[in-house]
Structures are given as structure tokens and as C-alpha cells.
């Protein structure tokens, strides 16, 4: 498969450090890590993504807040949490996002849960869904037709992040419980394609 070829060519590579600014214990990964504690780390506080993208999680086993980690340097937690306003000072699990395809990405937003009601197809990045015609601050359900996307709680790519992928859940996120374990609401006001 294409994904396997990408893995073999080292398409996914991340280096993590226990302390900020690339200090302390370090380790390189090319595959997912469900629990950094089992690798003898207490936490991850800085990251370099050589080949990605990846998603990092607040807790082991891909639980809690999720953060997209695209190619680049993340010297401290502010670099991955951005202007989210939610402090997650370390990450404890992470995995590659294997279906990102910036040039072929499509997602369908639905007015109701379970992929029901009026729908809105998008293929581009939207810093404000309301500004482009979505009449609500909420997106009750989402279907990823292709690629990988990051939805954000607030306009301007702020607030909680939710990673939506074509190759997980068959691309179907039928209610906010599917968005992630930290999702307490279906509020999504901006969305963009994952860079790779």
C-alpha cells in the first residue's frame, strides 16, 4: 500500500525530548507511540517533526487533548498548543497522520448528528466557517471524503483541536464524542487541511 511504502521510505519521523528547547532525554520515532512513559520518559516537552504530519495527545493511549504536529520545530508547549488558551504542557502519546493529502482534501459538514440534514462540502482552509456561510458555531457531524483535516473550536484556528482523517472511522464522525476524548461540545468554527 501507499502508506507502507511511505513508512519504508521514512516518511514519518519525529524526535522528542523530555525537556523544553531540545534538552534532556531524546528519542526518535518512525511509528506511533501509545505511551511515552513505557519508553522511560516522564513527559515530552519539545519536539522536532522531520517528516510528518503527526498528532500528539495529552495522555497515553491517544486520550485527552490532541495537537496537530506538522513539519517543524516545537521547542516548548506553546508551539503546539498555539493560542488555544488550554495549557497542555507535555504530551504522552503520538501517532502519524497517514492520510494527509493537501492537494486532494475534501470534507462534508452536516447540520445534524449522524451525517444528517443540510450539508456543506469544502476543499479549502476556512479560518471562519460562519464567514463563508455556515450558519452555526457548531458542526454536529463530519464526513472526511479525502485527506486529513484539523477542526478548531474557535475562529482563527484557536481553541480545542480535533483531527479528522479519512482512514479512521471510515472518515465518519457522527457526533462530538467521535471528535476526541476531550470533546465536550460540537463547537467547530474554523477548519483547515493538514500540511504534509
URQUIFEN-V621816 format. One record per run of one state. SS is the DSSP state (helix for helix, strand for strand, loop for the rest). FROM is the first residue (numbers start at 0). LEN is the number of residues. If there is no record, write none. Layout:
BEGIN
{{SS | FROM | LEN} {SS | FROM | LEN}}
END
This chain:
BEGIN
{{loop | 0 | 1} {helix | 1 | 7} {loop | 8 | 4} {strand | 12 | 7} {helix | 19 | 3} {strand | 22 | 7} {loop | 29 | 3} {strand | 32 | 1} {loop | 33 | 2} {helix | 35 | 4} {loop | 39 | 4} {strand | 43 | 1} {loop | 44 | 1} {strand | 45 | 6} {loop | 51 | 2} {strand | 53 | 6} {helix | 59 | 3} {strand | 62 | 7} {loop | 69 | 2} {strand | 71 | 3} {loop | 74 | 2} {helix | 76 | 5} {loop | 81 | 9} {strand | 90 | 1} {loop | 91 | 1} {strand | 92 | 4} {loop | 96 | 9} {strand | 105 | 7} {loop | 112 | 3} {strand | 115 | 7} {loop | 122 | 3} {strand | 125 | 1} {loop | 126 | 3} {helix | 129 | 3} {loop | 132 | 5} {strand | 137 | 1} {loop | 138 | 2} {strand | 140 | 6} {loop | 146 | 1} {strand | 147 | 7} {loop | 154 | 3} {strand | 157 | 8} {loop | 165 | 3} {helix | 168 | 3} {strand | 171 | 2} {loop | 173 | 2} {helix | 175 | 3} {loop | 178 | 8} {strand | 186 | 1} {loop | 187 | 2} {strand | 189 | 4} {loop | 193 | 3}}
END
